[in-house]
Amino acid sequence: MGLCSFNSSTIQLINLSTKLKKGGMIMAFINRFGLVLGVLLLFTMGSIGIGIGFGLIDTNLVLTYINDPHHKMVISQIGILLWIIGLLIVYTTCVLGQEEKGVAFQNANGEVKVTRKAVEDFIVRVCSQETNIRRTKPKVIIKKKYIQANLVVAITSDIPVAQAISNLQIKVKESLEAGIGMVSVKSVRIMVEEIFYTGGRLRGAEYTS
């Protein structure tokens, strides 16, 4: 019974993680599509304005086209479609894109919420287990669909910096998803503030996963 329950919970976590990742991709696609559409509309309106201003477009022909009943129906349908797309972009940007104060999810016993401070403390504890990490200052951005972790760290030069940071990014991402649960980590960005090595210190490098 215990094994079946564990397997069921694991499957639910995997399914939820997949849904969250797909949701983030859909939101990003909608925002990019809206940006491209907005630019195209601006270019189109600008071109029409330039054409009318320089006499390249016959305004009488435009009015005749617009006043045609069939064309009016087509224009109204395009207008409704643009309104729907605009509302969808506003919703994904202002509602789904809002930063949350904590990670909230449901389990069999009720709702669980982990605050941003607790998530950041968890990251500090994970990083402290790495012998080459001297100092960690995390900043977590929590959205409805994902978490983005931004870290400022000081490291030693015991192993190559790129390798150390790559290992840390993987460990932080996997630890967050496994340790907190019910969360999708979009990215782990790391700014290396200081590198301690024999004879001195080196400052300034940034990595993103």
GROMACS elastic network, one bead per residue, 0.5 to 0.9 nm:
[ bonds ]
;  ai    aj funct       b0    kb
    1     4     6  0.51693   500
    1     5     6  0.61767   500
    1     6     6  0.86145   500
    2     5     6  0.51040   500
    2     6     6  0.61280   500
    2     7     6  0.86259   500
    3     6     6  0.50302   500
    3     7     6  0.61239   500
    3     8     6  0.85289   500
    4     7     6  0.51166   500
    4     8     6  0.60784   500
    4     9     6  0.85954   500
    5     8     6  0.50747   500
    5     9     6  0.61635   500
    5    10     6  0.85690   500
    6     9     6  0.51594   500
    6    10     6  0.61317   500
    6    11     6  0.86500   500
    7    10     6  0.50259   500
    7    11     6  0.61710   500
    7    12     6  0.86255   500
    8    11     6  0.51662   500
    8    12     6  0.62434   500
    8    13     6  0.86937   500
    9    12     6  0.50504   500
    9    13     6  0.61904   500
    9    14     6  0.86671   500
   10    13     6  0.51025   500
   10    14     6  0.62348   500
   10    15     6  0.86282   500
   11    14     6  0.51045   500
   11    15     6  0.61196   500
   11    16     6  0.85540   500
   12    15     6  0.50965   500
   12    16     6  0.60535   500
   12    17     6  0.84994   500
   13    16     6  0.51306   500
   13    17     6  0.60513   500
   13    18     6  0.85545   500
   13   181     6  0.75551   500
   13   182     6  0.61368   500
   13   183     6  0.87652   500
   14    17     6  0.51335   500
   14    18     6  0.61795   500
   14    19     6  0.86631   500
   14   182     6  0.87980   500
   15    18     6  0.51315   500
   15    19     6  0.62373   500
   15    20     6  0.86995   500
   16    19     6  0.50347   500
   16    20     6  0.61500   500
   16    21     6  0.86440   500
   16   182     6  0.70316   500
   16   183     6  0.84050   500
   16   184     6  0.87692   500
   17    20     6  0.51190   500
   17    21     6  0.62535   500
   17    22     6  0.86347   500
   17   177     6  0.89488   500
   17   182     6  0.68871   500
   17   183     6  0.67140   500
   17   184     6  0.57825   500
   18    21     6  0.52311   500
   18    22     6  0.61972   500
   18    23     6  0.85505   500
   18   184     6  0.84811   500
   19    22     6  0.50830   500
   19    23     6  0.59948   500
   19    24     6  0.86223   500
   19   145     6  0.88861   500
   20    24     6  0.62199   500
   20    25     6  0.86616   500
   20   144     6  0.88475   500
   20   145     6  0.53472   500
   20   146     6  0.68780   500
   20   183     6  0.80724   500
   20   184     6  0.64673   500
   21    24     6  0.51832   500
   21    25     6  0.63103   500
   21    26     6  0.86985   500
   21   145     6  0.74882   500
   21   146     6  0.76844   500
   21   184     6  0.68157   500
   21   185     6  0.88232   500
   21   186     6  0.79502   500
   22    25     6  0.50766   500
   22    26     6  0.61486   500
   22    27     6  0.86364   500
   23    26     6  0.50955   500
   23    27     6  0.61833   500
   23    28     6  0.86196   500
   23   145     6  0.68360   500
   24    27     6  0.51517   500
   24    28     6  0.61843   500
   24    29     6  0.85864   500
   24   145     6  0.62598   500
   24   146     6  0.73730   500
   24   186     6  0.85206   500
   25    28     6  0.51243   500
   25    29     6  0.61032   500
   25    30     6  0.86437   500
   26    29     6  0.50398   500
   26    30     6  0.61598   500
   26    31     6  0.86378   500
   27    30     6  0.51606   500
   27    31     6  0.62312   500
   27    32     6  0.86457   500
   27    89     6  0.84581   500
   27    92     6  0.60931   500
   27    93     6  0.80918   500
   27    96     6  0.80758   500
   27    97     6  0.84789   500
   28    31     6  0.51858   500
   28    32     6  0.61656   500
   28    33     6  0.84909   500
   28    92     6  0.87627   500
   29    32     6  0.51638   500
   29    33     6  0.59467   500
   29    34     6  0.84532   500
   30    33     6  0.50332   500
   30    34     6  0.60227   500
   30    35     6  0.85748   500
   30    85     6  0.86237   500
   30    88     6  0.79188   500
   30    89     6  0.64680   500
   30    92     6  0.78103   500
   31    34     6  0.50768   500
   31    35     6  0.62199   500
   31    36     6  0.87451   500
   31    89     6  0.60619   500
   31    90     6  0.89876   500
   31    92     6  0.76025   500
   31    93     6  0.74645   500
   32    35     6  0.50274   500
   32    36     6  0.62407   500
   32    37     6  0.85070   500
   33    36     6  0.51895   500
   33    37     6  0.60242   500
   33    38     6  0.84669   500
   33    89     6  0.89886   500
   34    37     6  0.50129   500
   34    38     6  0.59383   500
   34    39     6  0.85486   500
   34    85     6  0.73878   500
   34    86     6  0.74615   500
   34    89     6  0.65632   500
   35    38     6  0.51186   500
   35    39     6  0.62489   500
   35    40     6  0.86630   500
   36    39     6  0.51987   500
   36    40     6  0.62063   500
   36    41     6  0.86505   500
   37    40     6  0.50928   500
   37    41     6  0.61347   500
   37    42     6  0.86168   500
   38    41     6  0.51233   500
   38    42     6  0.61996   500
   38    43     6  0.86641   500
   39    42     6  0.51245   500
   39    43     6  0.62167   500
   39    44     6  0.85616   500
   40    43     6  0.51343   500
   40    44     6  0.60529   500
   40    45     6  0.85823   500
   41    45     6  0.60257   500
   41    46     6  0.83265   500
   42    45     6  0.51928   500
   42    46     6  0.59037   500
   42    47     6  0.84014   500
   43    46     6  0.50130   500
   43    47     6  0.59526   500
   43    48     6  0.85485   500
   44    47     6  0.51002   500
   44    48     6  0.62016   500
   44    49     6  0.85996   500
   45    48     6  0.50981   500
   45    49     6  0.61315   500
   45    50     6  0.86019   500
   46    49     6  0.50570   500
   46    50     6  0.61323   500
   46    51     6  0.84827   500
   47    50     6  0.50876   500
   47    51     6  0.59832   500
   47    52     6  0.85593   500
   48    52     6  0.60941   500
   48    53     6  0.84161   500
   48    57     6  0.75741   500
   49    52     6  0.52353   500
   49    53     6  0.59690   500
   49    54     6  0.85819   500
   50    53     6  0.50379   500
   50    54     6  0.60921   500
   50    55     6  0.83312   500
   50    56     6  0.80014   500
   50    57     6  0.87624   500
   51    54     6  0.54372   500
   51    55     6  0.59260   500
   51    57     6  0.50835   500
   51    58     6  0.85630   500
   52    55     6  0.50549   500
   52    56     6  0.59674   500
   52    57     6  0.50454   500
   52    58     6  0.70547   500
   52    59     6  0.68469   500
   53    56     6  0.76237   500
   53    57     6  0.82922   500
   54    57     6  0.78959   500
   55    58     6  0.67298   500
   55    59     6  0.84742   500
   57    60     6  0.88571   500
   57    61     6  0.80448   500
   57    62     6  0.78746   500
   58    61     6  0.52958   500
   58    62     6  0.64619   500
   58    63     6  0.88675   500
   59    63     6  0.61404   500
   59    64     6  0.85116   500
   60    63     6  0.50932   500
   60    64     6  0.60898   500
   60    65     6  0.85473   500
   61    64     6  0.50663   500
   61    65     6  0.61590   500
   61    66     6  0.86432   500
   62    65     6  0.50902   500
   62    66     6  0.61799   500
   62    67     6  0.86272   500
   63    66     6  0.50413   500
   63    67     6  0.60070   500
   63    68     6  0.86525   500
   64    67     6  0.52613   500
   64    68     6  0.64515   500
   65    68     6  0.55496   500
   65    71     6  0.66750   500
   65    72     6  0.84623   500
   66    69     6  0.79332   500
   66    70     6  0.89275   500
   66    71     6  0.60071   500
   66    72     6  0.59607   500
   66    75     6  0.80788   500
   67    70     6  0.86179   500
   67    71     6  0.72261   500
   67    72     6  0.65103   500
   68    71     6  0.52567   500
   68    72     6  0.61183   500
   68    73     6  0.88302   500
   69    72     6  0.50063   500
   69    73     6  0.64193   500
   69    74     6  0.88607   500
   70    73     6  0.52731   500
   70    74     6  0.65157   500
   70    75     6  0.87971   500
   71    74     6  0.50257   500
   71    75     6  0.60788   500
   71    76     6  0.85149   500
   72    75     6  0.51065   500
   72    76     6  0.60752   500
   72    77     6  0.85953   500
   73    76     6  0.51491   500
   73    77     6  0.62248   500
   73    78     6  0.86829   500
   74    77     6  0.51627   500
   74    78     6  0.62627   500
   74    79     6  0.86384   500
   75    78     6  0.50813   500
   75    79     6  0.61485   500
   75    80     6  0.87009   500
   76    80     6  0.62101   500
   76    81     6  0.86158   500
   77    80     6  0.51004   500
   77    81     6  0.61746   500
   77    82     6  0.86277   500
   78    81     6  0.50645   500
   78    82     6  0.61867   500
   78    83     6  0.86319   500
   79    82     6  0.51402   500
   79    83     6  0.62217   500
   79    84     6  0.87354   500
   80    83     6  0.50347   500
   80    84     6  0.62800   500
   80    85     6  0.87000   500
   81    84     6  0.51405   500
   81    85     6  0.62397   500
   81    86     6  0.85579   500
   82    85     6  0.50669   500
   82    86     6  0.60079   500
   82    87     6  0.85778   500
   83    86     6  0.50252   500
   83    87     6  0.61494   500
   83    88     6  0.85374   500
   84    87     6  0.51752   500
   84    88     6  0.61187   500
   84    89     6  0.86371   500
   85    88     6  0.50411   500
   85    89     6  0.61904   500
   85    90     6  0.86457   500
   86    89     6  0.51558   500
   86    90     6  0.62114   500
   86    91     6  0.85878   500
   87    90     6  0.50459   500
   87    91     6  0.60612   500
   87    92     6  0.86395   500
   88    91     6  0.50567   500
   88    92     6  0.61845   500
   88    93     6  0.85142   500
   89    92     6  0.52238   500
   89    93     6  0.60088   500
   89    94     6  0.83545   500
   90    93     6  0.51782   500
   90    94     6  0.57125   500
   90    95     6  0.76728   500
   91    94     6  0.54156   500
   91    95     6  0.51881   500
   91    96     6  0.66703   500
   91    97     6  0.83728   500
   92    95     6  0.56708   500
   92    97     6  0.60180   500
   92    98     6  0.89198   500
   93    96     6  0.60679   500
   93    98     6  0.73754   500
   94    97     6  0.55767   500
   94    98     6  0.59383   500
   95    98     6  0.55469   500
   95   144     6  0.87996   500
   96    99     6  0.85282   500
   96   143     6  0.73629   500
   96   144     6  0.60716   500
   96   145     6  0.75704   500
   97   143     6  0.61996   500
   97   144     6  0.70584   500
   97   145     6  0.83930   500
   98   142     6  0.83825   500
   98   143     6  0.59964   500
   98   144     6  0.71711   500
   99   102     6  0.88036   500
   99   141     6  0.66098   500
   99   142     6  0.53004   500
   99   144     6  0.71868   500
  100   103     6  0.73106   500
  100   116     6  0.83708   500
  100   141     6  0.78331   500
  100   142     6  0.51726   500
  100   143     6  0.54025   500
  100   144     6  0.66352   500
  101   114     6  0.87213   500
  101   115     6  0.61630   500
  101   116     6  0.59591   500
  101   117     6  0.89798   500
  101   141     6  0.88695   500
  101   142     6  0.69475   500
  101   143     6  0.87105   500
  102   113     6  0.62661   500
  102   114     6  0.52843   500
  102   117     6  0.82844   500
  102   118     6  0.86435   500
  102   119     6  0.82663   500
  102   142     6  0.66295   500
  102   143     6  0.86791   500
  103   112     6  0.80726   500
  103   113     6  0.53904   500
  103   115     6  0.62913   500
  103   116     6  0.73591   500
  103   119     6  0.85204   500
  103   142     6  0.70494   500
  103   143     6  0.83616   500
  103   144     6  0.80832   500
  103   147     6  0.85265   500
  103   180     6  0.87938   500
  103   182     6  0.84607   500
  103   183     6  0.74767   500
  104   111     6  0.69720   500
  104   112     6  0.55880   500
  104   114     6  0.63944   500
  104   115     6  0.85367   500
  104   144     6  0.87723   500
  104   182     6  0.83433   500
  104   183     6  0.88835   500
  105   110     6  0.85806   500
  105   111     6  0.57707   500
  105   112     6  0.54327   500
  105   113     6  0.65167   500
  105   114     6  0.89322   500
  105   181     6  0.88707   500
  105   182     6  0.65215   500
  105   183     6  0.85537   500
  106   109     6  0.78122   500
  106   110     6  0.56389   500
  106   112     6  0.60078   500
  106   113     6  0.87183   500
  106   182     6  0.86491   500
  107   110     6  0.54313   500
  107   111     6  0.63020   500
  107   112     6  0.73261   500
  108   111     6  0.85173   500
  109   112     6  0.88565   500
  114   117     6  0.83130   500
  114   118     6  0.63365   500
  114   119     6  0.69306   500
  114   180     6  0.80209   500
  115   118     6  0.52279   500
  115   119     6  0.64335   500
  115   120     6  0.87782   500
  116   119     6  0.50710   500
  116   120     6  0.62046   500
  116   121     6  0.86121   500
  116   139     6  0.87196   500
  116   140     6  0.66364   500
  116   141     6  0.80127   500
  116   142     6  0.73931   500
  117   120     6  0.50967   500
  117   121     6  0.61263   500
  117   122     6  0.85243   500
  117   140     6  0.84556   500
  118   121     6  0.50432   500
  118   122     6  0.60922   500
  118   123     6  0.86939   500
  119   123     6  0.63537   500
  119   124     6  0.87868   500
  119   140     6  0.74545   500
  119   176     6  0.80066   500
  119   180     6  0.80369   500
  120   123     6  0.50637   500
  120   124     6  0.63318   500
  120   125     6  0.87398   500
  120   137     6  0.83905   500
  120   138     6  0.57530   500
  120   139     6  0.66922   500
  120   140     6  0.64286   500
  120   149     6  0.85369   500
  121   124     6  0.50312   500
  121   125     6  0.62892   500
  121   126     6  0.86899   500
  121   138     6  0.82025   500
  122   125     6  0.51366   500
  122   126     6  0.62672   500
  122   127     6  0.87170   500
  122   175     6  0.88749   500
  122   176     6  0.79674   500
  122   179     6  0.86934   500
  122   180     6  0.88227   500
  123   126     6  0.50126   500
  123   127     6  0.61441   500
  123   128     6  0.85030   500
  123   136     6  0.84276   500
  123   138     6  0.70178   500
  123   149     6  0.87829   500
  123   151     6  0.89252   500
  123   172     6  0.66262   500
  123   175     6  0.82916   500
  123   176     6  0.76452   500
  124   127     6  0.51662   500
  124   128     6  0.60530   500
  124   129     6  0.88849   500
  124   135     6  0.85285   500
  124   136     6  0.60657   500
  124   137     6  0.73861   500
  124   138     6  0.71084   500
  125   128     6  0.50651   500
  125   129     6  0.67182   500
  126   129     6  0.55793   500
  126   130     6  0.75115   500
  126   171     6  0.78192   500
  126   172     6  0.67402   500
  126   175     6  0.74176   500
  127   130     6  0.54861   500
  127   131     6  0.85771   500
  127   133     6  0.65816   500
  127   134     6  0.88723   500
  127   135     6  0.83076   500
  127   136     6  0.69559   500
  127   168     6  0.73407   500
  127   171     6  0.84918   500
  127   172     6  0.75212   500
  128   131     6  0.71604   500
  128   132     6  0.88425   500
  128   133     6  0.66010   500
  128   134     6  0.77562   500
  128   135     6  0.78669   500
  128   136     6  0.79539   500
  129   132     6  0.89186   500
  129   133     6  0.81650   500
  130   133     6  0.56070   500
  130   134     6  0.86513   500
  130   168     6  0.80178   500
  131   134     6  0.76665   500
  131   155     6  0.88851   500
  131   156     6  0.85457   500
  132   154     6  0.86433   500
  132   155     6  0.54637   500
  132   156     6  0.50651   500
  132   157     6  0.74017   500
  132   158     6  0.66532   500
  132   159     6  0.80229   500
  132   164     6  0.78799   500
  133   136     6  0.74052   500
  133   153     6  0.70360   500
  133   154     6  0.60797   500
  133   156     6  0.65055   500
  133   164     6  0.89072   500
  134   153     6  0.72841   500
  134   154     6  0.52172   500
  134   155     6  0.51998   500
  134   156     6  0.69386   500
  134   196     6  0.85135   500
  135   152     6  0.80834   500
  135   153     6  0.53548   500
  135   154     6  0.50054   500
  135   155     6  0.71350   500
  136   151     6  0.66683   500
  136   152     6  0.58010   500
  136   154     6  0.67283   500
  137   150     6  0.84693   500
  137   151     6  0.56905   500
  137   152     6  0.50328   500
  137   153     6  0.63039   500
  138   149     6  0.69977   500
  138   150     6  0.57575   500
  138   152     6  0.62786   500
  138   153     6  0.83474   500
  139   148     6  0.85645   500
  139   149     6  0.61366   500
  139   150     6  0.50531   500
  139   151     6  0.61558   500
  139   152     6  0.83500   500
  140   147     6  0.70069   500
  140   148     6  0.58818   500
  140   150     6  0.60183   500
  140   151     6  0.83082   500
  141   146     6  0.86069   500
  141   147     6  0.58218   500
  141   148     6  0.50949   500
  141   149     6  0.63514   500
  141   150     6  0.78719   500
  142   145     6  0.82040   500
  142   146     6  0.64004   500
  142   148     6  0.65056   500
  142   149     6  0.85805   500
  143   146     6  0.52751   500
  143   147     6  0.60105   500
  143   148     6  0.81729   500
  144   147     6  0.82813   500
  145   183     6  0.78821   500
  145   184     6  0.70966   500
  146   183     6  0.63676   500
  146   185     6  0.55911   500
  146   186     6  0.58734   500
  147   183     6  0.71299   500
  147   184     6  0.61825   500
  147   186     6  0.57810   500
  147   187     6  0.75125   500
  147   188     6  0.89885   500
  148   184     6  0.88613   500
  148   185     6  0.59402   500
  148   186     6  0.54333   500
  148   187     6  0.52177   500
  148   188     6  0.61824   500
  148   189     6  0.78938   500
  149   172     6  0.86215   500
  149   173     6  0.84989   500
  149   185     6  0.76722   500
  149   186     6  0.81566   500
  149   187     6  0.63765   500
  149   189     6  0.62006   500
  149   190     6  0.83060   500
  150   187     6  0.83130   500
  150   188     6  0.59444   500
  150   190     6  0.58797   500
  150   191     6  0.77962   500
  150   208     6  0.89565   500
  151   188     6  0.75355   500
  151   189     6  0.61339   500
  151   191     6  0.60653   500
  151   192     6  0.82958   500
  152   189     6  0.85998   500
  152   190     6  0.58287   500
  152   192     6  0.58751   500
  152   193     6  0.61468   500
  152   206     6  0.89143   500
  153   190     6  0.71286   500
  153   191     6  0.62904   500
  153   192     6  0.50728   500
  153   193     6  0.56839   500
  153   194     6  0.70781   500
  153   195     6  0.88481   500
  154   191     6  0.87232   500
  154   192     6  0.58702   500
  154   193     6  0.54817   500
  154   195     6  0.57869   500
  154   196     6  0.74515   500
  154   203     6  0.88599   500
  155   158     6  0.87063   500
  155   161     6  0.81254   500
  155   164     6  0.85707   500
  155   192     6  0.73470   500
  155   193     6  0.82931   500
  155   194     6  0.63874   500
  155   196     6  0.60805   500
  155   197     6  0.88489   500
  156   159     6  0.77837   500
  156   161     6  0.83548   500
  156   194     6  0.83556   500
  156   195     6  0.54239   500
  156   197     6  0.59229   500
  157   160     6  0.65072   500
  157   161     6  0.67454   500
  157   164     6  0.89468   500
  157   195     6  0.64644   500
  157   196     6  0.60638   500
  157   197     6  0.52628   500
  157   198     6  0.82883   500
  158   161     6  0.85316   500
  158   164     6  0.89247   500
  158   197     6  0.78335   500
  159   162     6  0.86787   500
  159   163     6  0.71379   500
  159   164     6  0.64137   500
  160   163     6  0.54220   500
  160   164     6  0.61882   500
  160   165     6  0.87209   500
  161   164     6  0.50561   500
  161   165     6  0.60783   500
  161   166     6  0.84695   500
  161   192     6  0.89864   500
  161   195     6  0.84081   500
  162   165     6  0.52725   500
  162   166     6  0.60606   500
  162   167     6  0.85729   500
  162   207     6  0.82622   500
  163   166     6  0.51301   500
  163   167     6  0.61275   500
  163   168     6  0.85477   500
  164   167     6  0.52299   500
  164   168     6  0.61828   500
  164   169     6  0.87093   500
  165   169     6  0.60743   500
  165   170     6  0.86174   500
  165   190     6  0.74482   500
  165   192     6  0.85455   500
  165   207     6  0.73944   500
  166   169     6  0.51518   500
  166   170     6  0.63237   500
  166   171     6  0.86354   500
  166   207     6  0.83321   500
  166   208     6  0.88890   500
  166   209     6  0.78490   500
  167   170     6  0.52835   500
  167   171     6  0.61606   500
  167   172     6  0.86527   500
  168   171     6  0.50501   500
  168   172     6  0.60115   500
  168   173     6  0.84761   500
  168   190     6  0.89420   500
  169   172     6  0.52825   500
  169   173     6  0.61345   500
  169   174     6  0.85564   500
  169   187     6  0.85085   500
  169   188     6  0.57900   500
  169   189     6  0.76668   500
  169   190     6  0.76780   500
  169   208     6  0.82527   500
  169   209     6  0.67492   500
  170   173     6  0.52693   500
  170   174     6  0.60684   500
  170   175     6  0.83618   500
  170   188     6  0.83025   500
  170   209     6  0.83743   500
  171   174     6  0.52483   500
  171   175     6  0.57977   500
  171   176     6  0.84104   500
  172   175     6  0.51241   500
  172   176     6  0.60369   500
  172   177     6  0.85961   500
  172   188     6  0.74986   500
  173   176     6  0.53421   500
  173   177     6  0.63070   500
  173   178     6  0.85785   500
  173   184     6  0.87559   500
  173   185     6  0.61457   500
  173   186     6  0.86133   500
  173   187     6  0.76577   500
  173   188     6  0.67983   500
  174   177     6  0.52494   500
  174   178     6  0.59456   500
  174   179     6  0.80604   500
  174   185     6  0.85143   500
  175   178     6  0.51306   500
  175   179     6  0.52874   500
  175   180     6  0.77301   500
  176   179     6  0.52159   500
  176   180     6  0.54824   500
  176   181     6  0.70660   500
  176   183     6  0.75851   500
  176   184     6  0.84470   500
  176   185     6  0.74107   500
  177   180     6  0.58819   500
  177   181     6  0.50948   500
  177   182     6  0.70137   500
  177   183     6  0.56463   500
  177   184     6  0.63644   500
  177   185     6  0.68429   500
  178   181     6  0.52470   500
  178   182     6  0.84255   500
  178   183     6  0.86016   500
  180   183     6  0.71038   500
  181   184     6  0.84337   500
  185   188     6  0.75857   500
  186   209     6  0.87729   500
  187   208     6  0.72050   500
  187   209     6  0.55417   500
  188   207     6  0.85339   500
  188   208     6  0.61124   500
  188   209     6  0.54448   500
  189   206     6  0.76247   500
  189   207     6  0.58488   500
  189   209     6  0.61532   500
  190   205     6  0.84719   500
  190   206     6  0.57881   500
  190   207     6  0.50613   500
  190   208     6  0.60893   500
  190   209     6  0.84157   500
  191   204     6  0.72923   500
  191   205     6  0.58217   500
  191   207     6  0.61585   500
  191   208     6  0.84606   500
  192   195     6  0.72142   500
  192   203     6  0.72349   500
  192   204     6  0.57180   500
  192   206     6  0.58029   500
  192   207     6  0.78407   500
  193   202     6  0.82665   500
  193   203     6  0.54104   500
  193   204     6  0.50842   500
  193   205     6  0.67795   500
  193   206     6  0.84232   500
  194   201     6  0.64255   500
  194   202     6  0.55390   500
  194   204     6  0.64392   500
  194   205     6  0.83528   500
  195   200     6  0.85494   500
  195   201     6  0.53986   500
  195   203     6  0.61961   500
  195   204     6  0.83405   500
  196   199     6  0.84452   500
  196   200     6  0.64060   500
  196   202     6  0.66786   500
  196   203     6  0.89993   500
  197   200     6  0.57555   500
  197   201     6  0.59956   500
  197   202     6  0.79486   500
  198   201     6  0.81051   500
